[in-house]
Structures are given as structure tokens and as C-alpha cells.
């Protein structure tokens, strides 16, 4: 009887472990398409400051505590969502000779600061550099018909030129047309030069360390291919390939060799290390280039992950994110 009970317990444990490994498995529509990404700040982001003259004295908004990364939310209590509405509201308050108070968001806290300005010949300058959004080009990884969600990029999208770590969560994804490739060089990764189109594919609801996620409106019907996802334990070193666009809208198959795998117990980047072995692709790109991020990696007929980073010192080598972690963040 003791042996019998022990056997039952072992069966239950093995079953539970098996289910845990495959909990995020799914049948999805394979991506690979080039996409244009537009992220919208909930307000207007301050990206820097410059000197102006007020009463013949040099003035810089930083002296009043304005910081790069602050988000302007309101002008005298009126909500703004773009540079045009910011300028229109400021102009109106100037014409009415009102003191201008900006409502700022910083580290999830609300601040109120007076906006000083220089006026000359009916024009005004504030000493603030601002932007109301962030655009970029990447690659779609998958469309999930079960959730009507998409996953793309495989890493967070943010403005690396800013010291601020502000991350925009919302925006839109559009079709994109690749015009040319600037090849990579060791020490200097190349990039896809692409044009963002006018056809909206979907709306973004999250932007995190493992990609951009959203609800899709439609997908390119000519590219529809249903594929099963592989669990991390199914991924092997050796031959695989990824799909990406190198010219126009045409999907290109790029052969790779997976050289190293990290077995990860929790979501983490760079789980897959690979090198491009496709001579035709290398003749165009000389390695991994910016814009390939999100390119789906396929092995043994299953989607195993996506391209995320280039090895700057060896641009023929790149890194990938396991599809497990993308699906876990597809909520």
C-alpha cells in the first residue's frame, strides 16, 4: 500500500511539471512584417532646455526645476495631448495676459510650475524642447487569434537619447515599407531605412521589457500562416531561421545557427544566442541590423522566439527572446 501511494504521488508531480512548462503554448499567426510604431505620451515630454532672455537677463527653465523627462499634462488646468494643443493654449493665455501654470507629471507625482517666456514681434519662446511622441521601425512577431492581440519587437521601446527612463505604454502600429539597408559594421550596427505607412494594424496597450503588445485590427492576409509555439525545453542548439523584411514588404527567410541557450526560470532577455549563416542576407546587411527586432525565429516548424539584440562587437551574432516570455506578457 505504501508503494502504491508513492507511485500515485509521483505521477501527479510529473503531470503538474509538464503542464507548467507548456502553460503559454499557443497556435498563432506568424509575423515577420515590417511595422511602423508610434507611441504617444499622455501629454508632452520635455526633452531639454535652452537659454532665453527675460527682462534682458539670461534665463533657463532648469533654474526653476524643469527637468528632462517631465511630462506637461495641463496648461492653466486645461489638458493637452500634443505640441499643437500646448502651443495653442499657451498662446491664448499670453494674449489674455494671464500667468501661465503648467501641470507636470514626474515619477508619478503631480507638480505645478509657472511658465516664463520671451516674447518678441508677436512670437514667444519658452526655453523648453518638447516632443509629443516617439516613432520607430521594428518587426511583428505574431498575431494571436485566441486573444486578438499581437506581440512585436521583443524589447522595450524608449528614447535612448534621453536621460529620462520614461516609458510610453500606448500608441499605434502601422504598415511599413523598407526602402534600403544600411549594413552593420563591428562597433556600429546598421539599420533598416523604412517609411511608416498609413494603414493602421492595431493599437498598443503595453510596452515593456519583452516587447510591444496591442489589439490588432487586421493582418496581411497574404502572409497568414498558423504556427505552433515551442516551449523553452524544445529549443535546441543548431539550425533555425528567422523571417524579416529587407526590401519593400517582401518577407525574407534568414538562416541562422543557434550557438548558445540559457535556460531561464523567469522572464529575461538574451536567452538565445545565434549567428547569421545566410550568405545572401549577409551580403545585404552584414549582420543583425536595427529594425530586425521582433523577427520571429522558427525551428523544427515551431515559433521559438524572436530577434532582439545585436552583438555590437560581432554583428554577425545576435540574441533572441524565448517565445514563452512574450506569450506570458500577452495579457
C-alpha positions, 0 to 999 in steps of 0.5 A, spaced: 500 500 500 505 504 501 508 503 494 502 504 491 501 511 494 508 513 492 507 511 485 500 515 485 504 521 488 509 521 483 505 521 477 501 527 479 508 531 480 510 529 473 503 531 470 503 538 474 511 539 471 509 538 464 503 542 464 507 548 467 512 548 462 507 548 456 502 553 460 503 559 454 503 554 448 499 557 443 497 556 435 498 563 432 499 567 426 506 568 424 509 575 423 515 577 420 512 584 417 515 590 417 511 595 422 511 602 423 510 604 431 508 610 434 507 611 441 504 617 444 505 620 451 499 622 455 501 629 454 508 632 452 515 630 454 520 635 455 526 633 452 531 639 454 532 646 455 535 652 452 537 659 454 532 665 453 532 672 455 527 675 460 527 682 462 534 682 458 537 677 463 539 670 461 534 665 463 533 657 463 527 653 465 532 648 469 533 654 474 526 653 476 526 645 476 524 643 469 527 637 468 528 632 462 523 627 462 517 631 465 511 630 462 506 637 461 499 634 462 495 641 463 496 648 461 492 653 466 488 646 468 486 645 461 489 638 458 493 637 452 495 631 448 500 634 443 505 640 441 499 643 437 494 643 443 500 646 448 502 651 443 495 653 442 493 654 449 499 657 451 498 662 446 491 664 448 493 665 455 499 670 453 494 674 449 489 674 455 495 676 459 494 671 464 500 667 468 501 661 465 501 654 470 503 648 467 501 641 470 507 636 470 507 629 471 514 626 474 515 619 477 508 619 478 507 625 482 503 631 480 507 638 480 505 645 478 510 650 475 509 657 472 511 658 465 516 664 463 517 666 456 520 671 451 516 674 447 518 678 441 514 681 434 508 677 436 512 670 437 514 667 444 519 662 446 519 658 452 526 655 453 523 648 453 524 642 447 518 638 447 516 632 443 509 629 443 511 622 441 516 617 439 516 613 432 520 607 430 521 601 425 521 594 428 518 587 426 511 583 428 512 577 431 505 574 431 498 575 431 494 571 436 487 569 434 485 566 441 486 573 444 486 578 438 492 581 440 499 581 437 506 581 440 512 585 436 519 587 437 521 583 443 524 589 447 522 595 450 521 601 446 524 608 449 528 614 447 535 612 448 537 619 447 534 621 453 536 621 460 529 620 462 527 612 463 520 614 461 516 609 458 510 610 453 505 604 454 500 606 448 500 608 441 499 605 434 502 600 429 502 601 422 504 598 415 511 599 413 515 599 407 523 598 407 526 602 402 534 600 403 539 597 408 544 600 411 549 594 413 552 593 420 559 594 421 563 591 428 562 597 433 556 600 429 550 596 427 546 598 421 539 599 420 533 598 416 531 605 412 523 604 412 517 609 411 511 608 416 505 607 412 498 609 413 494 603 414 493 602 421 494 594 424 492 595 431 493 599 437 498 598 443 496 597 450 503 595 453 510 596 452 515 593 456 521 589 457 519 583 452 516 587 447 510 591 444 503 588 445 496 591 442 489 589 439 490 588 432 485 590 427 487 586 421 493 582 418 496 581 411 492 576 409 497 574 404 502 572 409 497 568 414 500 562 416 498 558 423 504 556 427 505 552 433 509 555 439 515 551 442 516 551 449 523 553 452 525 545 453 524 544 445 529 549 443 535 546 441 542 548 439 543 548 431 539 550 425 533 555 425 531 561 421 528 567 422 523 571 417 524 579 416 523 584 411 529 587 407 526 590 401 519 593 400 514 588 404 517 582 401 518 577 407 525 574 407 527 567 410 534 568 414 538 562 416 541 562 422 545 557 427 543 557 434 550 557 438 548 558 445 541 557 450 540 559 457 535 556 460 531 561 464 526 560 470 523 567 469 522 572 464 529 575 461 532 577 455 538 574 451 536 567 452 538 565 445 544 566 442 545 565 434 549 567 428 547 569 421 549 563 416 545 566 410 550 568 405 545 572 401 542 576 407 549 577 409 551 580 403 545 585 404 546 587 411 552 584 414 549 582 420 543 583 425 541 590 423 536 595 427 529 594 425 530 586 425 527 586 432 521 582 433 523 577 427 520 571 429 525 565 429 522 558 427 525 551 428 523 544 427 516 548 424 515 551 431 515 559 433 521 559 438 522 566 439 524 572 436 530 577 434 532 582 439 539 584 440 545 585 436 552 583 438 555 590 437 562 587 437 560 581 432 554 583 428 554 577 425 551 574 432 545 576 435 540 574 441 533 572 441 527 572 446 524 565 448 517 565 445 514 563 452 516 570 455 512 574 450 506 569 450 506 570 458 506 578 457 500 577 452 495 579 457 
